[in-house]
């Protein structure tokens, strides 16, 4: 999968130097850095050292109001009913 990332000049220079020094592509340096960051984050989360999922999302958790009170209940039944109605209308 291709992803485009814009780097400032200083970071771009550091990336180029690291790739040249290690004899790998810039993409490989980026992939290794992402893997290391993800591994560190996973370790912190499992040890409880990093912020909890709630702490990461607390500014948006619970801000939505309204809607049916049983929104998350019987979702399979609701989806099946919606698909039947959609199929019936398309005939």
QUIURQUI-V951795 format. One record per backbone hydrogen bond with DSSP energy under -1.0 kcal/mol. CO is the residue of the C=O (numbers start at 1). NH is the residue of the N-H. Records with the same first field share a line. If there is no record, write none. Layout:
# QUIURQUI-V951795
CO = NH / NH
This chain:
# QUIURQUI-V951795
8 = 12
9 = 13
10 = 14
11 = 15
12 = 16
13 = 17
14 = 18
15 = 19
16 = 20
17 = 21
18 = 22
19 = 23 / 24
25 = 29
26 = 30
27 = 31
28 = 32
29 = 33
30 = 34
31 = 35
32 = 36
33 = 37
34 = 38
35 = 39
36 = 40
37 = 41
38 = 42
39 = 43
40 = 44
41 = 45
42 = 46
43 = 47
44 = 49 / 50
52 = 56
53 = 57
54 = 58
57 = 60 / 61
60 = 63
68 = 71
70 = 73
74 = 78
75 = 79
76 = 80
77 = 81
78 = 82
79 = 83
80 = 84
81 = 85
82 = 86
83 = 87
84 = 88
85 = 89
86 = 90
